[in-house]
């Protein structure tokens, strides 16, 4: 089944008079259960592609279908709803809310989805255990290591059982050991729960985890190979 | 709902000093406004009460031809048989007291100095004269049959160096248009607490004032105090008569009524200015917080938080700031107002005209009404002002917000 389908997608950024063509007529389909890596040099369009799949941004032209739903004509709130229900994010920086504890950070998407307190508690504890930080549940991000923070971010991305998790350079700010732990975790979750992962990366060690590698250059897909 | 406030509380806790200073600004604004409101209210009430009690009463009955600026005691301007008229009016249920008064212009001189005064002939026993009787600082009040006694105000006594028992020379413009002169003995010295009034008036018993000025069996007015001043129009209608004019306190104090009405508008403007300034502090605090938290807003938006939920988050912060600042400020404002309602603020003789008398000491007066009004207004203005930064946060594009802080 197709989780995401992009057809002839172009994204042009305008800064003053200057136009930058970040993506130039890209078509790609992400299937259920894939563990896809987007690779390519800086400025090749990886992050832009990820943002379009994640409904954080809208294409200048072309079609983006997520979970069978055409997203091009959705308004802000509808896109927020789609993200809330169907997509989880893991960012390069450890994107936790600093005033909330690990527990509360993971709980946030569940709150936004209107889950009951009992459901939330059960789900959060389950997820914290799955990413191996249950004993740090009531610590704030500044009391946790980078690896722990990124694992919590992964737990948060999984909270609402999304079909798709998008990760932008998830290991870029981690040391080798922690990077490996996070990748092992994502791979394990992919295999056990079937959740689809798409990550943008430079890191060859990360690429080695992928079962599909999509290479971008100058806003175009130059290679798409399955392992 | 609780979660917004929990997050808001923690966010405010990130920059404790900034939060404290914003709260303090709001508190100071609220306290200041409350004190100003209490001061104005006290001032206006004091001014109204003092003027009515000392100068105009609630109603005055005069000869239809009477001209208050001339202080003439020519018979055609006066009321005949005033004590009989006063007795009839006093029989009305709404009237507390009705008493004849004869006003004449005169000059007091003692040693080498002389001062122009208003001579007021009064019926000493009338309760309308209580402010002077109760205000005696030395000596005794007049008796009806006293033929040589006079009661003068403390500032006048002081400026002429007079004490109880001393003699003074009094000159009067008589009803025939002549001038008469006689020596009087100071029986008592009074103070009503309103220097501008006390320095310009002397009291004689009505009978003596009548014979001295040639206005026998006549008075300038019947001075009437009501049990409830709002009944003035009703009572005025009841005592209309041929050759008389009846004036209510509103007509007699047009300027004061106008100033009173204006003071509310004036106060509203001051409120808006001060609240505008404090609201700016709050807006500034929230704006800084929006800029600092751009990335967090991006994250929240990425995980599906909607614009209105982001607005709610910032409004929750504004609400907490407003609640703490306004509560703190109200307590200070209330304490200040309570203190100065007992002690008063001394201004001395402000040299106001007789149209608007003011006690030398102004006592603040904070009504529950104006306190609640102020608290609600301050709260609403703070929240409305916070909508700007809150909306700004809610309109950030997630991509830009996420990039903004990387």
Interface residues (C-beta under 8 A of the other chain):
Chain A: X51 X54 X56 X57 X76 X77 X80 X81 X83 X84 X85 X88 X89 X91 X92 X93 X95 X96 X97 X98 X99 X100 X108 X109 X111 X112 X113 X156
Chain B: X3 X7 X10 X11 X13 X14 X295 X296 X299 X300 X301 X302 X303 X304 X305 X306 X307 X309 X397 X398 X399 X402 X405 X406
